[in-house]
Each structure stands twice: as structure tokens, then as C-alpha cells.
Amino acid sequence: MKGLLQREVADHVGIDRSTYIKYESRAHGLYDFDVLMKIAALFEIAPDDLLDEYNCFVFAQGENLKRLRKQHGLTQAGLAGLIGVNAAMVKKWERGKKSWDKLMGIEKTCREM
């Protein structure tokens, strides 16, 4: 597309070349949102074009969580207190930077009650 080497792209976005290779091969599990935004900007494409179904789901859930939290007038700290995690975890979920495993476990526990 732009004729850049993997090393050049990796350097531009601030990651190691081996990490970038995993991004290209989709061998990387959960992608860093900030890195994806930089790659998308570099190649002048939509960030969604870089994501597989799982990562699209994860990033969409972060936006959904943020929207719902705001609809209910909650801060990140307020939501964190309600579900028993720290505010940093909520922030990471909203930014698509953290696995949803812990939240899914909380949801499962709530459904079992």
C-alpha cells in the first residue's frame, strides 16, 4: 500500500517488529487500541478494517459499556464499585485494552444468583 517495511511501521507506531508481525498474521490475541489507531492513520484506513471478528466485538463492547455507564449517570469509579473491580479496569475495558474475562465471570455469577 505505502511500500513500508514491517520495521518502519513498527517504529512509527512504537512497537517491536515482532509484535507488528503478530498483528499482520493475526496471531496476536487482543490488539492495543492506541496502536491500531496509529496503524489505521498511517495507512489512511478505518480502524475496523484492521480487526478480526473477536477484536471488533471487544472494541464494540467497550463503547457499549461506556454508553450504558453514561446513560445511568455513573463514573468509571462508580461502575467499578458496583461490579467489584477497580476504576482502571473499567477504563481499560472501555478503551478495548483489557480482556473481558473478568467481567464475563461477574456476569455469569450474577445470572446464577
RAQUIUR-V153956 format. One record per residue. N is the residue number from 0. SS is DSSP state (alpha for helix, beta for strand, coil for the rest). Layout:
<<N	SS> <N	SS>>
This chain:
<<0	coil> <1	coil> <2	coil> <3	coil> <4	coil> <5	alpha> <6	alpha> <7	alpha> <8	alpha> <9	alpha> <10	alpha> <11	alpha> <12	alpha> <13	coil> <14	coil> <15	coil> <16	alpha> <17	alpha> <18	alpha> <19	alpha> <20	alpha> <21	alpha> <22	alpha> <23	alpha> <24	alpha> <25	coil> <26	coil> <27	coil> <28	coil> <29	coil> <30	coil> <31	coil> <32	alpha> <33	alpha> <34	alpha> <35	alpha> <36	alpha> <37	alpha> <38	alpha> <39	alpha> <40	alpha> <41	alpha> <42	alpha> <43	coil> <44	coil> <45	coil> <46	alpha> <47	alpha> <48	alpha> <49	alpha> <50	coil> <51	coil> <52	alpha> <53	alpha> <54	alpha> <55	alpha> <56	alpha> <57	alpha> <58	alpha> <59	alpha> <60	alpha> <61	alpha> <62	alpha> <63	alpha> <64	alpha> <65	alpha> <66	alpha> <67	alpha> <68	alpha> <69	alpha> <70	alpha> <71	coil> <72	coil> <73	coil> <74	coil> <75	alpha> <76	alpha> <77	alpha> <78	alpha> <79	alpha> <80	alpha> <81	alpha> <82	alpha> <83	coil> <84	coil> <85	coil> <86	alpha> <87	alpha> <88	alpha> <89	alpha> <90	alpha> <91	alpha> <92	alpha> <93	alpha> <94	coil> <95	coil> <96	coil> <97	coil> <98	coil> <99	coil> <100	alpha> <101	alpha> <102	alpha> <103	alpha> <104	alpha> <105	alpha> <106	alpha> <107	alpha> <108	alpha> <109	alpha> <110	alpha> <111	alpha> <112	coil>>
